[in-house]
């Protein structure tokens, strides 16, 4: 008898995904994709701002005191 045959009935079969499970996984995937795109955009905008400030001598981006 092979070991696989002996262990076949030991574990239950995984349950099929419900409609709510599929929707949840799709929503999580969409949110993670949007987060990644937003982080990439933020990084590119930050790099452009730093390059512009370096070209201007760094005086254009100083914050005002209240």
SULCORZI-V675004 format. One line per field, one symbol per residue. phi: phi as a letter, one per 40 degrees, with the letter a starting at -180 (. if undefined). A space follows every 10 residues. Layout:
BEGIN
phi=???
END
This chain:
BEGIN
phi=.ccccccccc bccccccccc cccccccccc cccccccccc cccccccccc ccccccggcc bccccc
END
